[in-house]
Amino acid sequence: SFSNGLIACFVFMGIGTLLDVGYLLQRPFASILLALCAELGTFLTLPIASAMGLTLKEGASVAMVGGADGPMVLFTSLVLAKHLFVPITVVAYLYLGLTYGGYPYLVKLLVPKRFRAIKIEEKKVPKNYAPKVKLAFAVILCAVLCFLFPVASPLFLSLFIGVAVRECKESMKHVYEFMSGPLLYGSTFMLGLLLGVLCDAHLLMSPVILKLLILSVVALLLSGIGGIIGGYIMYFLKKGNYNPVIGIAAVSCVPTTAKVAQKLVSKDNPDSFVLGHALGANISGVITSAIIAGIYTTIIPLL
């Protein structure tokens, strides 16, 4: 458990180096709204799991798949349901690899072509924040979240250390290159290796695996639908000057869903560039998923 938790923190630290919180700071309201909507699967899967016979701890662990962040699923299952850690993590990473192939069909089903082709008219040039501003944001947010959810403080600390190193990469070039390269990919490889060693046939033949497979699909599907609903809400709030496809990027599989959003929009309107908006929602989704993991790991054991 300790080694897996440590590896999860290393993976999350590496992911932090990929996050430019400037995109979040440029459009905080829209990014946070979309991220909250895209957690629909994380919230609704919990009662569905309880109805299917899982305990609250087991249900919360599998519900985190809806956040579309492997380290969050791994951390939550380690804290709440160690006996299901291996199958939940394997199922989570299996399905997260399918978001790039599955979500485009969901978007095309729920967002008509005329909406997908919307080009956002920027009324003012987005502000470029200095590294020290983004660093201060990361430090303050990390401190607040660690005080609020001390159980999940290793998760928050790992993420925001990565963010901080990214913003200091000019003076910490070698550290940044190590964390964004060898540390991230090496720890991901070690995690896969450990899961392979721990995953035996007896475990995979357990009846609970079928429930995990179903609930994971439901969680990711509901989160995708929630993100698109958030995109439509922003479309109406912006009086038509918003592309609802951006909502799918709030499902925080960094940066896959942001790329999916831009690819779909470009196909219907080559002049429409939404990647900046999508990355803001994407990064906000990562932070929101970490917060929900903190809430679950703090509150669920008390119930």
QUIGIVEN-V344213 format. One record per residue. N is the residue number from 1. PHI is phi in whole degrees, -180 to 180 (999 if undefined). PSI is psi in degrees with one decimal (999 if undefined). OMEGA is omega in radians with two decimals (* if undefined). Layout:
BEGIN
N:PHI:PSI:OMEGA
N:PHI:PSI:OMEGA
END
This chain:
BEGIN
1:999:-44.2:-3.12
2:-64:-44.6:-3.10
3:-65:-40.3:3.11
4:-66:-40.7:3.11
5:-63:-40.1:3.13
6:-65:-42.9:3.12
7:-64:-40.3:3.11
8:-60:-41.4:3.12
9:-65:-38.7:3.10
10:-65:-41.4:3.10
11:-61:-44.9:-3.11
12:-67:-34.5:3.09
13:-63:-42.3:3.10
14:-65:-39.2:3.10
15:-63:-36.5:3.13
16:-59:-32.2:3.13
17:-70:-13.6:3.12
18:-90:-9.1:-3.01
19:-96:118.3:3.02
20:-100:99.3:-3.06
21:-68:-6.4:3.08
22:-60:-35.6:3.11
23:-65:-35.2:3.09
24:-70:-41.8:-3.12
25:-69:-27.1:3.12
26:-68:-36.6:-3.10
27:-137:66.2:-3.02
28:-65:-43.3:-3.08
29:-63:-51.7:-3.11
30:-63:-43.0:-3.10
31:-63:-44.8:-3.12
32:-69:-40.7:3.12
33:-60:-47.5:3.14
34:-63:-40.8:-3.13
35:-64:-40.2:3.12
36:-66:-42.4:3.12
37:-64:-36.2:-3.09
38:-76:-1.9:3.04
39:-94:13.3:-3.13
40:-55:-43.7:-3.14
41:-65:-35.9:3.14
42:-64:-36.6:-3.12
43:-82:-45.9:-3.03
44:-77:-24.9:-3.13
45:-69:-26.7:-3.12
46:-61:-52.8:3.09
47:-66:-32.3:3.10
48:-65:-41.5:3.11
49:-64:-39.4:3.11
50:-64:-39.0:3.12
51:-67:-25.5:3.14
52:-89:4.5:3.04
53:102:0.2:3.10
54:-82:153.8:3.06
55:-74:169.2:3.13
56:-61:-40.3:-3.14
57:-66:-42.9:3.12
58:-68:-41.0:3.14
59:-64:-41.4:3.12
60:-64:-37.9:-3.13
61:-64:-46.3:-3.12
62:-76:-27.5:3.11
63:-64:-28.4:-3.13
64:-65:-14.4:3.05
65:-60:-30.7:3.12
66:-64:-20.1:3.07
67:-77:-11.9:3.07
68:58:34.6:3.07
69:-130:110.9:-3.08
70:-55:-49.8:-3.13
71:-59:-33.8:3.12
72:-67:-42.1:3.10
73:-62:-45.6:-3.12
74:-61:-47.9:-3.09
75:-65:-45.1:-3.11
76:-64:-42.8:-3.14
77:-68:-33.7:3.09
78:-64:-38.2:-3.11
79:-78:-41.6:-2.98
80:-101:-34.0:-3.04
81:-145:73.8:-3.08
82:-60:-33.6:-3.10
83:-68:-18.6:3.11
84:-109:9.6:-3.07
85:-57:-49.6:-3.07
86:-65:-53.9:-3.11
87:-63:-38.8:3.13
88:-65:-42.7:-3.12
89:-68:-41.9:3.11
90:-62:-46.9:3.12
91:-62:-42.2:-3.13
92:-61:-50.1:-3.12
93:-69:-30.1:3.08
94:-63:-46.5:-3.09
95:-78:-32.1:3.13
96:-63:-29.1:3.08
97:-70:-16.6:-3.12
98:-94:-5.6:-3.10
99:-62:-36.1:-3.12
100:-65:-31.7:-3.13
101:-92:-28.4:-3.04
102:-92:-38.6:-3.06
103:-64:-33.6:3.09
104:-57:-37.4:3.12
105:-68:-37.4:3.10
106:-65:-42.4:3.13
107:-64:-45.5:-3.14
108:-64:-30.0:3.13
109:-73:-37.7:-3.01
110:-101:-16.6:-3.11
111:-121:109.5:3.12
112:-60:159.6:-3.06
113:-60:-36.7:-3.10
114:-66:-28.5:3.06
115:-80:-37.5:-3.14
116:-66:-24.4:-3.09
117:-90:2.0:-3.11
118:-63:132.3:3.05
119:-104:123.2:-3.11
120:-76:126.4:3.08
121:-90:111.3:-3.13
122:-77:119.6:-3.13
123:-77:-25.5:3.05
124:-147:153.5:-3.10
125:-69:128.3:3.12
126:-58:138.3:-3.10
127:-75:135.9:3.05
128:-93:115.9:-3.09
129:-86:141.8:3.13
130:-70:152.0:3.13
131:-54:-35.5:-3.11
132:-68:-30.6:3.08
133:-69:-45.4:3.13
134:-66:-35.2:3.10
135:-66:-43.5:3.12
136:-63:-41.0:3.10
137:-60:-45.7:-3.13
138:-64:-43.0:-3.11
139:-66:-46.2:-3.11
140:-65:-46.2:-3.13
141:-64:-40.3:3.12
142:-62:-45.2:-3.13
143:-63:-43.6:-3.13
144:-63:-46.6:-3.11
145:-67:-36.7:3.11
146:-66:-36.4:3.09
147:-70:-38.4:-3.12
148:-73:-40.7:-3.06
149:-129:75.1:-3.08
150:-62:-28.2:3.13
151:-61:-37.4:-3.09
152:-97:13.7:-3.10
153:-60:-34.9:3.07
154:-60:-34.3:3.13
155:-67:-50.2:-3.12
156:-65:-43.2:-3.11
157:-62:-42.9:3.13
158:-61:-45.5:-3.12
159:-61:-49.9:-3.01
160:-79:-19.3:2.96
161:-65:-43.0:3.08
162:-60:-43.5:3.11
163:-63:-43.8:-3.12
164:-64:-42.3:3.12
165:-63:-37.6:3.11
166:-60:-42.5:-3.09
167:-75:-17.1:3.11
168:-108:20.6:-3.00
169:-66:-21.8:3.12
170:-67:-38.4:-3.14
171:-96:-10.9:3.14
172:-128:48.6:-3.01
173:-59:-45.3:-3.09
174:-68:-38.0:3.12
175:-66:-42.8:3.13
176:-62:-45.7:-3.13
177:-64:-36.8:3.12
178:-68:-45.5:-3.07
179:-71:-36.8:-3.11
180:-83:-11.3:-3.13
181:-117:-90.9:-3.08
182:-56:-41.5:-3.11
183:-66:-48.1:-3.11
184:-63:-53.0:-3.06
185:-74:-34.0:3.12
186:-68:-43.7:3.13
187:-69:-34.4:3.07
188:-64:-40.7:3.10
189:-64:-43.9:-3.13
190:-65:-37.1:3.10
191:-63:-45.6:3.11
192:-62:-38.4:3.13
193:-65:-44.3:3.12
194:-64:-42.3:3.12
195:-63:-38.5:3.11
196:-64:-38.9:3.13
197:-68:-40.1:-3.07
198:-81:-16.8:-3.04
199:-91:103.1:3.13
200:-108:171.9:-3.08
201:-64:-36.9:-3.14
202:-61:-39.8:-3.13
203:-67:-43.2:-3.10
204:-71:-22.4:3.13
205:-87:-0.6:3.14
206:-65:139.9:-3.14
207:-60:-24.9:-3.10
208:-69:-20.7:-3.12
209:-60:-40.9:3.13
210:-61:-41.0:3.10
211:-63:-41.5:3.13
212:-64:-40.2:3.11
213:-62:-45.2:-3.13
214:-67:-47.6:-3.09
215:-65:-34.9:3.12
216:-66:-41.9:3.08
217:-63:-43.8:3.13
218:-61:-43.8:-3.12
219:-61:-48.2:-3.13
220:-68:-37.2:3.12
221:-65:-47.0:-3.14
222:-65:-37.8:3.11
223:-65:-41.4:3.09
224:-62:-43.6:3.11
225:-64:-42.7:3.12
226:-61:-41.9:3.11
227:-62:-41.3:3.12
228:-67:-38.3:3.06
229:-60:-42.3:3.07
230:-61:-38.1:3.09
231:-62:-40.1:3.09
232:-68:-37.7:3.09
233:-61:-44.9:3.12
234:-66:-34.0:3.10
235:-59:-44.7:-3.14
236:-74:-36.4:3.11
237:-66:-34.2:3.14
238:-90:7.1:3.11
239:56:46.1:3.06
240:92:-9.3:-3.11
241:-94:52.3:3.13
242:-159:141.3:-3.13
243:-96:114.9:-3.09
244:-60:-21.1:-3.14
245:-60:-27.0:-3.12
246:-58:-27.3:-3.11
247:-57:-32.1:-3.11
248:-67:-25.0:-3.14
249:-70:-17.9:3.14
250:-73:-15.5:2.98
251:-74:109.9:-2.74
252:-81:53.7:2.99
253:-91:86.9:-2.96
254:-75:135.9:-0.30
255:-96:23.3:-2.98
256:-57:-50.6:-3.06
257:-69:-29.6:3.06
258:-66:-40.2:3.09
259:-66:-38.5:3.10
260:-60:-45.7:-3.14
261:-60:-49.0:-3.12
262:-65:-40.5:-3.13
263:-63:-43.3:-3.14
264:-67:-41.3:-3.14
265:-67:-43.3:-3.13
266:-64:-31.8:-3.14
267:-65:-36.3:-3.12
268:-93:-22.6:3.10
269:-152:95.9:-3.10
270:-60:-19.5:-3.13
271:-87:-5.9:-3.10
272:-92:122.9:3.14
273:-120:110.3:-3.07
274:-118:8.6:-3.02
275:-61:-37.6:3.12
276:-62:-45.8:3.10
277:-63:-42.6:-3.10
278:-65:-40.3:3.14
279:-68:-35.3:3.07
280:-60:-46.0:3.10
281:-66:-38.2:-3.13
282:-62:-49.0:-3.12
283:-68:-40.1:3.07
284:-62:-35.6:3.10
285:-64:-39.1:3.11
286:-62:-47.5:-3.11
287:-66:-40.9:3.13
288:-64:-41.2:3.10
289:-62:-40.0:3.11
290:-65:-38.7:3.12
291:-65:-43.2:3.13
292:-65:-38.3:3.06
293:-60:-39.5:3.08
294:-64:-41.5:3.12
295:-64:-46.7:-3.12
296:-63:-46.9:-3.08
297:-71:-19.8:3.13
298:-90:-43.6:-3.00
299:-90:-42.9:-3.05
300:-55:-43.2:3.14
301:-63:-19.5:-3.13
302:-84:-13.3:-3.07
303:-86:999:*
END
